[in-house]
Protein backbone atom coordinates (compact mmCIF):
# COMPACT_ATOMS: atom_id res chain seq x y z
CA UNK A 1 0.00 0.00 0.00
CA UNK A 2 1.19 3.52 -0.70
CA UNK A 3 1.05 6.31 1.86
CA UNK A 4 -1.42 8.11 -0.38
CA UNK A 5 -3.77 5.13 -0.56
CA UNK A 6 -3.48 4.56 3.18
CA UNK A 7 -4.37 8.16 4.00
CA UNK A 8 -7.30 8.15 1.59
CA UNK A 9 -8.63 4.91 3.09
CA UNK A 10 -8.33 6.08 6.69
CA UNK A 11 -9.95 9.41 5.89
CA UNK A 12 -12.87 7.80 4.08
CA UNK A 13 -13.32 5.09 6.74
CA UNK A 14 -12.94 6.74 10.16
CA UNK A 15 -14.25 3.58 11.82
CA UNK A 16 -10.99 1.72 11.07
CA UNK A 17 -9.22 0.69 14.29
CA UNK A 18 -6.47 -1.60 12.97
CA UNK A 19 -4.37 -2.14 9.88
CA UNK A 20 -2.52 -5.36 9.05
CA UNK A 21 0.92 -4.89 7.53
CA UNK A 22 2.47 -8.07 6.14
CA UNK A 23 6.16 -7.48 5.48
CA UNK A 24 7.59 -9.30 3.56
CA UNK A 25 4.30 -9.86 1.82
CA UNK A 26 2.26 -12.96 1.29
CA UNK A 27 1.22 -13.33 -1.57
CA UNK A 28 3.42 -10.94 -3.59
CA UNK A 29 6.82 -11.33 -1.97
CA UNK A 30 7.09 -7.54 -1.85
CA UNK A 31 9.22 -5.95 0.87
CA UNK A 32 8.81 -2.55 2.53
CA UNK A 33 12.21 -1.06 3.34
CA UNK A 34 12.82 1.54 6.05
CA UNK A 35 12.00 4.62 3.99
CA UNK A 36 8.70 3.10 2.87
CA UNK A 37 7.79 2.07 6.41
CA UNK A 38 8.60 5.57 7.64
CA UNK A 39 6.28 7.04 5.02
CA UNK A 40 3.46 4.80 6.26
CA UNK A 41 4.26 5.75 9.85
CA UNK A 42 4.08 9.43 8.93
CA UNK A 43 0.50 8.91 7.76
CA UNK A 44 -0.43 6.99 10.91
CA UNK A 45 0.81 9.84 13.08
CA UNK A 46 -2.32 11.71 11.95
CA UNK A 47 -4.54 8.80 13.02
CA UNK A 48 -3.51 8.11 16.64
CA UNK A 49 -6.36 5.65 17.33
CA UNK A 50 -5.35 3.20 14.60
CA UNK A 51 -3.30 0.23 15.78
CA UNK A 52 -0.96 -1.87 13.63
CA UNK A 53 -0.70 -5.65 13.43
CA UNK A 54 2.69 -6.24 11.81
CA UNK A 55 3.00 -9.75 10.37
CA UNK A 56 6.76 -10.21 9.97
CA UNK A 57 7.06 -13.98 9.81
CA UNK A 58 9.07 -13.81 6.54
CA UNK A 59 11.59 -11.27 7.90
CA UNK A 60 14.54 -13.68 7.55
CA UNK A 61 13.67 -14.43 3.92
CA UNK A 62 14.72 -11.21 2.17
CA UNK A 63 16.90 -11.33 -0.94
CA UNK A 64 18.15 -7.76 -1.30
CA UNK A 65 18.24 -4.97 1.27
CA UNK A 66 16.77 -4.97 4.75
CA UNK A 67 13.38 -5.56 6.36
CA UNK A 68 13.21 -3.61 9.62
CA UNK A 69 10.49 -4.21 12.15
CA UNK A 70 7.65 -1.72 11.96
CA UNK A 71 7.66 -1.35 15.75
CA UNK A 72 11.20 0.07 15.46
CA UNK A 73 10.04 2.96 13.27
CA UNK A 74 9.82 6.27 15.12
CA UNK A 75 6.54 6.65 16.98
CA UNK A 76 5.19 3.19 16.17
CA UNK A 77 6.33 1.04 19.12
CA UNK A 78 3.40 1.90 21.41
CA UNK A 79 0.75 1.00 18.83
CA UNK A 80 2.25 -2.02 17.06
CA UNK A 81 1.65 -5.73 17.67
CA UNK A 82 4.40 -7.72 15.97
CA UNK A 83 3.49 -11.26 14.94
CA UNK A 84 6.23 -13.73 14.13
CA UNK A 85 7.05 -17.42 14.38
CA UNK A 86 9.27 -20.31 13.40
CA UNK A 87 7.46 -21.92 10.49
CA UNK A 88 9.09 -19.95 7.67
CA UNK A 89 12.71 -19.04 8.48
CA UNK A 90 13.30 -22.26 10.41
CA UNK A 91 11.06 -24.53 8.29
CA UNK A 92 9.08 -25.64 11.37
CA UNK A 93 5.57 -25.50 9.90
CA UNK A 94 4.29 -28.57 11.72
CA UNK A 95 5.35 -27.25 15.13
CA UNK A 96 2.72 -24.46 15.02
CA UNK A 97 4.90 -22.17 17.13
CA UNK A 98 4.49 -18.41 16.94
CA UNK A 99 4.53 -15.36 19.14
CA UNK A 100 3.42 -11.76 19.41
CA UNK A 101 5.38 -8.84 20.83
CA UNK A 102 3.24 -5.91 21.89
CA UNK A 103 3.02 -3.06 24.40
CA UNK A 104 2.05 -4.36 27.83
CA UNK A 105 -1.66 -3.33 27.81
CA UNK A 106 -2.17 -5.04 24.44
CA UNK A 107 -0.13 -8.09 25.47
CA UNK A 108 -2.27 -8.54 28.59
CA UNK A 109 -5.46 -8.38 26.53
CA UNK A 110 -4.07 -10.92 24.05
CA UNK A 111 -3.04 -13.25 26.89
CA UNK A 112 -6.55 -13.13 28.38
CA UNK A 113 -8.06 -14.39 25.12
CA UNK A 114 -5.27 -16.80 24.18
CA UNK A 115 -5.31 -18.41 27.62
CA UNK A 116 -8.91 -19.50 27.05
CA UNK A 117 -8.28 -20.80 23.54
CA UNK A 118 -5.02 -22.78 23.44
CA UNK A 119 -3.49 -22.20 26.88
CA UNK A 120 0.04 -22.42 25.43
CA UNK A 121 2.13 -23.94 22.66
CA UNK A 122 3.05 -27.61 23.05
CA UNK A 123 6.15 -28.30 25.11
CA UNK A 124 7.83 -30.18 22.24
CA UNK A 125 7.31 -27.19 19.95
CA UNK A 126 8.71 -24.86 22.58
CA UNK A 127 11.82 -27.03 22.96
CA UNK A 128 12.27 -27.04 19.18
CA UNK A 129 11.95 -23.26 19.15
CA UNK A 130 14.68 -22.94 21.77
CA UNK A 131 16.90 -25.20 19.66
CA UNK A 132 16.23 -23.09 16.56
CA UNK A 133 17.16 -19.87 18.35
CA UNK A 134 20.26 -21.24 20.07
CA UNK A 135 21.67 -23.77 17.59
CA UNK A 136 20.83 -22.50 14.10
CA UNK A 137 23.40 -19.92 13.02
CA UNK A 138 22.87 -16.81 10.92
CA UNK A 139 25.21 -18.39 8.37
CA UNK A 140 22.83 -21.33 7.97
CA UNK A 141 19.83 -19.01 7.63
CA UNK A 142 21.63 -16.93 5.00
CA UNK A 143 22.52 -20.08 3.06
CA UNK A 144 18.83 -20.95 2.98
CA UNK A 145 18.01 -17.46 1.68
CA UNK A 146 20.44 -17.93 -1.20
CA UNK A 147 18.84 -21.27 -2.07
CA UNK A 148 15.41 -19.62 -2.07
CA UNK A 149 16.73 -16.83 -4.26
CA UNK A 150 17.91 -19.36 -6.83
CA UNK A 151 14.46 -20.94 -6.82
CA UNK A 152 12.81 -17.54 -7.19
CA UNK A 153 15.02 -16.73 -10.17
CA UNK A 154 14.22 -20.07 -11.78
CA UNK A 155 10.45 -19.57 -11.41
CA UNK A 156 10.63 -16.03 -12.80
CA UNK A 157 12.67 -17.23 -15.77
CA UNK A 158 10.18 -20.01 -16.53
CA UNK A 159 7.21 -17.63 -16.21
CA UNK A 160 8.86 -15.27 -18.70
CA UNK A 161 8.68 -18.05 -21.31
CA UNK A 162 4.89 -18.42 -21.04
CA UNK A 163 2.86 -16.18 -23.38
CA UNK A 164 0.56 -13.59 -21.78
CA UNK A 165 1.86 -14.15 -18.24
CA UNK A 166 3.27 -11.08 -16.51
CA UNK A 167 4.93 -10.40 -13.18
CA UNK A 168 4.46 -6.74 -12.20
CA UNK A 169 7.36 -6.74 -9.77
CA UNK A 170 9.76 -9.58 -8.94
CA UNK A 171 9.41 -10.73 -5.32
CA UNK A 172 12.16 -9.61 -2.96
CA UNK A 173 11.14 -11.70 0.04
CA UNK A 174 9.11 -14.67 1.30
CA UNK A 175 8.74 -17.51 -1.25
CA UNK A 176 5.81 -16.54 -3.44
CA UNK A 177 5.24 -15.12 -6.92
CA UNK A 178 1.93 -13.55 -7.96
CA UNK A 179 1.85 -13.53 -11.78
CA UNK A 180 -0.92 -11.91 -13.81
CA UNK A 181 -2.76 -14.63 -15.76
CA UNK A 182 -5.82 -12.55 -16.63
CA UNK A 183 -5.36 -13.33 -20.34
CA UNK A 184 -6.60 -16.86 -19.61
CA UNK A 185 -10.12 -18.03 -18.77
CA UNK A 186 -11.41 -14.48 -19.23
CA UNK A 187 -9.56 -13.48 -16.09
CA UNK A 188 -11.27 -16.10 -13.90
CA UNK A 189 -8.31 -17.15 -11.78
CA UNK A 190 -10.35 -19.59 -9.68
CA UNK A 191 -11.49 -21.43 -12.80
CA UNK A 192 -7.93 -21.54 -14.10
CA UNK A 193 -6.73 -23.12 -10.85
CA UNK A 194 -9.56 -25.65 -10.88
CA UNK A 195 -8.95 -26.70 -14.48
CA UNK A 196 -5.19 -26.88 -13.88
CA UNK A 197 -5.80 -29.17 -10.90
CA UNK A 198 -8.05 -31.42 -12.97
CA UNK A 199 -5.81 -31.56 -16.02
CA UNK A 200 -2.33 -31.63 -14.51
CA UNK A 201 -2.83 -32.46 -10.81
CA UNK A 202 -1.03 -29.21 -9.99
CA UNK A 203 -2.37 -27.00 -7.20
CA UNK A 204 -1.87 -23.23 -7.09
CA UNK A 205 -3.90 -20.57 -5.27
CA UNK A 206 -6.28 -18.09 -6.95
CA UNK A 207 -5.20 -14.51 -6.48
CA UNK A 208 -8.82 -13.53 -5.88
CA UNK A 209 -8.43 -15.17 -2.46
CA UNK A 210 -6.09 -12.27 -1.65
CA UNK A 211 -8.13 -9.55 -3.31
CA UNK A 212 -6.09 -9.75 -6.54
CA UNK A 213 -8.37 -11.24 -9.23
CA UNK A 214 -6.71 -12.32 -12.44
CA UNK A 215 -3.58 -13.52 -10.66
CA UNK A 216 -2.40 -16.77 -9.10
CA UNK A 217 -0.03 -17.41 -6.22
CA UNK A 218 2.86 -19.78 -6.77
CA UNK A 219 5.03 -21.04 -3.92
CA UNK A 220 8.61 -22.09 -4.63
CA UNK A 221 9.29 -23.49 -1.15
CA UNK A 222 10.00 -26.97 -2.45
CA UNK A 223 12.79 -28.89 -4.17
CA UNK A 224 14.16 -27.88 -7.56
CA UNK A 225 13.00 -31.23 -8.89
CA UNK A 226 9.43 -30.52 -7.82
CA UNK A 227 9.64 -26.96 -9.13
CA UNK A 228 10.84 -28.17 -12.50
CA UNK A 229 7.93 -30.57 -12.78
CA UNK A 230 5.43 -27.94 -11.64
CA UNK A 231 6.61 -25.24 -14.04
CA UNK A 232 6.60 -27.73 -16.92
CA UNK A 233 2.98 -28.64 -16.14
CA UNK A 234 1.92 -25.00 -15.82
CA UNK A 235 3.59 -24.06 -19.11
CA UNK A 236 2.02 -27.03 -20.92
CA UNK A 237 -1.42 -26.24 -19.53
CA UNK A 238 -1.39 -22.57 -20.51
CA UNK A 239 0.02 -23.36 -23.95
CA UNK A 240 -2.85 -25.81 -24.44
CA UNK A 241 -5.30 -23.00 -23.64
CA UNK A 242 -3.70 -20.85 -26.34
CA UNK A 243 -4.21 -23.65 -28.85
CA UNK A 244 -7.92 -23.86 -27.93
CA UNK A 245 -8.52 -20.18 -28.70
CA UNK A 246 -10.30 -19.57 -32.04
N, C-alpha and C positions, 0 to 999 in steps of 0.2 A: 504494500500500500504506500502511496505517496503522502507526504505531509499535507498536500492540498486536498486530496481525497479524504484523508482522515478528518481534517478540519471541517470540510463540507458535511461529512456524515454526522459528526458530533453536533454541529450547529443545527442540522435538520432533524436530529433525533435526540432531544435533550434528556430523554428517559434512559439513555445508555449509561450503565453503571460499570461496565467492564469490557475491556478489549482483550482478545487473545492474540499474542504475537508469537508465531512459530518461526524460530530462527536457529539454524537453517530450516528451510521450509520443506514440509511435506504438503503438497506433492511436487513442487517445482524444482526443489534443490537450490532455490535462490538463497542468497546470504546477505543480510544487512550488516554492513561494516559500521564502524564507530560514527562516522560523519552522518550516515543515514539514520542511525538510532538517535543521535543527538537532535536531528531535525524532527523526528517523531516526538521526542521528549519536549522540544520547544512548543509544539502544538498542545501537548497534554498539560503544560504549565497553565494554560488558559482554561482548563477544565479540571479543577482540583478534586472533583468528586468521582472521577473516572479511575478505576483501578486497572491494573495490568496483570494478566496471567501470561507469563513468559515461558513458553514451551521450548526448552533448549536442549532436548535430549540428543540432538545430532551435533552438538557443539564440537566434539572431537573428530568430526568427519567433515573437514573443510579443506579444500584443495589449494586455494590461493588466498592469501591475506588472513585476516583475523576474524574472530566472531566473539566480540566481548559480550558479557552478560548485561542485559538491559538494566538490571538493578544497580549496576555500577555507573550508569550514566547520571550526570549531575541532576539531583532533584527527584530521582525515580526510586530510590531505595525504599522509602517509607510507603510506597503505594504498589510495589511489585511483588507478586508471588512467582517464584522461579520453580518450574517443574523440570525434573531431570530424572535419570535412571541409568540402568546398567545394560539394557537390552540392545542398544545400538553400538556404542563404542566398544563394549566388552563382549558383544555377541552372546548375551545371556537372556535371550527372549523368553525361554521357558521358566526362568526363575521368578518372573513377575515382580521385580524389585525396583521400586522407584522412590522418589522423595520430593518434598517441597520445602523450599526455604522462603520464609516470609517474615515480615515484622511481627513482633510478639502478639499483638491483639488478633491479627489474622491467623497466625499459627494456632493460637488457642481455640479459635472458632473451628478451624479445620480439624483439630484433634478431637473436639467434641463430637463431630459428625463421624469421622473415620473410626473412632473407638467403638461406635455402635454398628459399624458395617463390617469391618474386617479385623478389628482389634489390632493386629500387627502383621507384618510380613513373616513368612515361615522362617523358622530358625536356620534351616539349611540354606535358604536364599540369603539370609543375612550373613552367614559364614562365607558364602561364595562372594558376596559383595566386599567383605573385608579382604578376602584374598585378592580380588581384582584391584582394589585400591592400594594394597601393600606389596603385591608381587608382580603385577604387570607394569612394565616400565614404559616411559614415554617413547623410548626408541621402538618398542614393539607396537605401540599404538600408531606411531608415524609410519611404520612399515605397512600396517594395514591400510592407512590412508592412501599410500602410494599404489597399493594393489587395487583399491577401489577406483582410484583415478584412472588407471589403465582400463578397467572395465567400463567406466564412464566414456572414455575416449573411443573404445571399441563400439559401444552402442550408438554413440553419436555418428560415427563413421558409417555404420550399417544403415542407420536411418536416412543419412544423406543420399543413399543409393536408391531409396524407394520413391517413386514419383508421387508428387502432391502431398508429401509429408514434410512438415516444417517444424523446427524448434526455434521458438522466438528468442530464447536466451539459454545458452548452455548452462547446466547446473554447476554450481560451485561448492555444493555441500550435500550432505545426506547421501542417499543412493537411489534417487529417482530421476526420471526424465518425463516431461509432460509434452509430448509432441502434438501438434495440430493435425488431426486426421479428418477435418470437416469436409474434405473433398469426397469422402466415401460415405455411403449409406445416407446421403442427403444430410450429413452432419449429425446423424443419430449415433452417438458414441456407444450407448448402451446396446443397441442392436449390433453394432460392429463387434463388440466384445462377445456377445452371445453367439453370433455366427462363427467367430474365430474359435470359440470354445468347442462348438459342435464340429467344425470342419478339421481343426488341427489339434484339438485337445490342449490348447494353450490359453492360459488364463491371464488377463490383464484387467485393469480397473477403469471403468468409465470416468472420464473427467467431470461429468455432470454430478458425480457424487461429491465433488469438491467445489461445486459452483462454477465449473469451467467446461460447459458443453462444447462438443466438437473436438475434445482432446481425450487422450487416454494416458493413464499412468503406468509406466514401466519401472520395475525394480531390477537393479543389476546386482543385488546382494546374493549372488549365487556363484557357482563355479564357471570358469570360462567355457568349459564343455557344455554346460547347460545353457549358457548365454548364446553360444554359437548355434545350438539347436533351436532355441527360441527365436532368434533373429531370422534364421532361415525360414522357419514356419511363418513368421509374420510377413516377411517379404513375399513369400510364395502366395500367401492368402490375399494380400493387397494387389499383387500383380494379376491374380485370377479375377479380382473384381474389375480391374481395368479392361480385361478381355471381355467381360460380360456387357460392358457399356456399349450401346448402339453406335 
